[in-house]
Every structure is written in C-alpha cells, then in structure tokens.
Amino acid sequence: MEPRDTAPDSWEQEDDEAVMERQLRPGSNTLNVNAKPFVPNVNAAEFVPVSLKTDSGELESVGPVENGEADVTTEETWDEKEVETSEEEPGGGDDGPEEVPTVDDEPPETLEEEEEISVPKIPPIQPDAPKKEHINVVFIGHVDAGKSTIGGQIMYLTGMVDKRTLEKYEREAKEKNRETWYLSWALDTNQEERDKGKTVEVGRAYFETDKKHFTILDAPGHKSFVPNMIGGASQADLAVLVISARKGEFETGFEKGGQTREHAMLAKTAGVKHLIVLVNKMDDPTVNWSLERYEECKEKLVPFLKKVGFNPKKDIHFMPCSGLTGANLKEPTDLCPWYTGLPFIPHLDSLPNFNRSSDGPVRLPIVDKYKDMGTVILGKLESGSISKAQQLVMMPNRHVVEVLSLLSDDVETEDAGPGENLKLRLKGIEEEEILPGFILCNGESLCHSGRTFDAQIVIIEHKSIICPGYNAVLHIHTCIEEVQITALICLVDKKSGEKSKMRPRFVKQDQVCIARLRTAGTICLETFKEFPQMGRFTLRDEGKTIAIGKVLKLVAERD
C-alpha cells in the first residue's frame, strides 16, 4: 500500500512522510544514510536566525560589536539573563520583567518575545553569596523624582539587566511616546505602573558590588501608596532620598503636602539610620549641572532632615547625579568638576558594615505570603538565624511550623543570618492562616503580642487637637492595624524630657506625649528598648502621617 493512500493523523505527520519519501533512494525502501538535511554548515553566513533580524529586515550585528564583544559572548548574555530572571522575582505581585507574563502584566503582543527570553529558570549558584554583607536600600522621594529610573540604571550598570532587554523596553516605550521611561520599566513590571509611569507596589531587584550584596526596594512616591512605602522602608537598612533638581519640581516635592518631607520622616521612623540624598535630573536644561541649584536644594533640605532626627554630619550624604544618563552613578562625570566625592555605587560599597547579632532570638516579620507547592512567606530576618528543617512558631496564633526550603534573594541556601531578605516554604500552616505583620519566632523566645500598650508619641501634623477616643491606623514593622488612643498619660517636654504631673486633656501638633493605645486585633510588638525594629511605629489618618512613636511598655489584658 502506498504511503499516500492512508490519511495522516496530523498535518505535521503528512509533512514528515513527504520528507521521508524525498529521502528514500529511488527504487529501494531504505533511507539514504548519507543525506544530512538537518546539519547546517556552521560557518555559512546565510544561517542567521530570524530572531536576530530587525524589523527593517537588516541583521543585528552578530560579529564584533562596537565595544569589542565578539560573537562568543552569546553564552555570557544568557548567564546574565539567568541572573536577571532569578533576581527579579520576589515581590508580592511584582513579577520580574523576564518571566512569562501574567494576565495583568504584559500586553499580548510581547508574549512571544517574553517566552523566548525566559528559557533559563535555574538561579545561578553563587558560592560566595552568603559571605557578602546584605544591605537593603530603599529609594524614597516625591512622585516623578526619578526613583525607578535610577534603580533601572543601577541594574544596567551592574549588569543585572542586559542591553537587549533595555533596547526592547526602549522600543516599547517609544511606541507609547514615553521614551524617557524605559529604564524604570526594569522595576515597574506591571501594566498599570508602566502606563501611568507611577510605581504602586514596592519593586525589588538585586545588585552586587565587590564587597556587598544590595537589595533595591523601589518605593512608590505617590501619596495614595504611602502604606506600601512604609512596608518597603521597614525592611531597609539604608535610604536613598531622590529629589529632582528641575525648576519647580523640587519645590513641589518639598512644600507641605509634598512627599519629600513625609518620606524622609517615615524612613527615620522605620529605623533607617543612614540617608543618601541623590539630587537627580542635574542634566535637565533648567539645571545644567549648576552648583548654585545643587546648593539651594541642599540648604532647604538640611534643616528639615535635622528636625526629623538625622545628624547632617554623620547620617546624611548629598550627591548630584542623573538617572537617565547614568552620570555620577558608577563612574565620576566631567560635567560637575565641583563634586569631588565618590559616585553613588562606589560610595555604597565604601560604607561601614552594619553590626547585626546572629545569636539573638529569631524575629522575621512577614511582608507577604502566597501559595506555591506549599505555603511561601517573604520577609526580612531582623535578628537570629534560620536554617533548613528548623521548627519555628508563627505568632500571634502560635502555629508550629517547619522550614522546608530557604531562599535568600532567590538563591537557595541552607541557613540565613540577620538582614537577609528571605523566602521560606513552610510546612504545618495554610496560606490563609497567615497575615502580613505576623512574626516567625523560635519556640524558646516568643515575641510579645497583645492589644494594649503605652507609647511615646510625637504629633507631627494634625489640624485640630487629639483627645482620648481618637482613631487612626497604626503601622508597626510590617503590620497595619486600626488603633484607638484610649488615654493620654502625660506630656513630655521636648528639650528637657521632663514629664508633666497633670494628665493632659488633649495634645496638639508638635507636642510629645505618652499615651495608652489599644488596637482592634492582637498584634505582635516589642518595646523599643528591647527590640527597636519592632518597637517603632507611625500613626496615619486621612492619607497623612499624623504621628510617630515608640513602644514603652506592654500592658497585660484584663480578662
């Protein structure tokens, strides 16, 4: 029976049979063994993959490129891709740009390109990863100051995003008439953030220098998303306040209602000790790297930062830069001969190490959780160390859980020390039973939990007076809970620290008081004296930060 007489099961099979027939020697039923249709001549110039052709039909340069990288570097870029896919994953709904897009992530037209890039899924094994000190850097500042763009530029300069990806972003941004936004797309990965050019969730990315391993937390600048920004700042060791030097933009960000002031204050409350102020957009035509404008911004900021509690000599470092061109981020620039300090990335590398105790009790406030072959939680280990198969307790519900696997910045490890951003897969608890703000502790020393506590509060901004019975939203470590001021105990003199004998009937703006607060539900907290990271908080109401404070004493519940 001829092969043509039977209908093929599929069209692919039909094609295969046709090929087979062509390969049969005339007059015999054996395959032509010498036929080699599938082995292309490696040296032949015609065999250039279609994917390397540009829209115009020309070929992208495959031979030696301008900066001297020959064709051989293709493997290397795949390595970079690997680093990037592994690096860009950890945020709650913030999937990395090189992942296969989710429904709300990428527009359908870029699907093929995305899938083609996301082949390597295995994070690279970095034998020296745990040895480098982990530092979390949060980028804060007014909306449109250039936080995401600087983050994207740093990732490009440190090799975490390769040139091809950026070129793709640039092309897509041009189509939307948003040419200058392409760098920020490395961190703003979902469609809404890209369309509006505003960060909503805290974007995460990583980069390494010679001595340290950094996690970038790209906080949103818009005032509607300040709660997200507080969550980002609570995980940070170091804050970078980005301000725009462009005429009019700095003033808007800094005046009342601007986010520059609020963010600096919230960062201080969240426990950030060191602040780097990046004066961005120095390349703007209205500024043109002018020393006068730089000094003007500096003069206005220093008194305010001093008032918030930063020491201008020790805690604050100013530097000019341009996020769009990358000037003064990695290499010194000739455009501002008046700035003699180190550029941004070398400056980060030269900072002294943070001293953290790895032998303290385990405290890991939970930032986010999701289901993925079990229950996965994300958070920054504040103290202690965690290892695989360790038994821990989830407070305040006292669930005993076991650590199945441990990822530090998406690289699997056996154990982790304080300051690291971790992803833990847990056994013994369902994802629904966890809420952000819960804390993972070791069984021997559980953290305190309760509803009533006494705290010292500084009223920062409130039009009218605050009396007992006032309700606000409490942000403490990663926890957000409704709270009521049940009693005012005394006023504290700002200069002398003396406490008033009489109980105040109310407090108003710029006063310091000690008050009793009661939350709607049970929360985990510690006194500021014992554990500063879990004893600082902010009070917010009507989208504004009203007060900052520290927990002085936990009050036992009366049954």
Secondary structure, 3 states (H helix, E strand, C coil): CCHHHCCCCCHHHHHHHHHHHHHECCCCCCECCCCCCCCCCCCCCCCCCHHHECCCCCECCCCCCCCCCCHHHHHHHHHHHHHHHHHCCCCCCCCCCCCCCCCCCCCHHHHHHHHHHCCCCCCCCCCCHHHCEEEEEEEECCCCCCHHHHHHHHHHHCCCCCHHHHHHHHHHHHHCCCHHHHHHHHCCCCHHHHHHCCCCCCEEEEEECCCEEEEEEECCCCHHHHHHHHHHHCCCCEEEEEEECCCCHHHHHHCCCCHHHHHHHHHHHCCCCEEEEEEECCCCCCCCCCHHHHHHHHHHHHHHHHHHCCCCCCCEEEEECECCCCECCCCCCCCCCCCCCCCHHHHHHCCCCCCCCCCCCCEEEEEEEEECCCEEEEEECCECCEECCCEEEEECCCEEEEEEEEEECCEECCEECCCCEEEEEEECCCHHHCCCCCEEEECCECCCEEEEEEEEEEECCCCCCECCCCEEEEEECCEEEEEEEEEEEEEECCCCCCECCCCCCCECCCCEEEEEEEEEEEEECCCCCCCHHHCEEEEEECCEEEEEEEEEEEECCCC
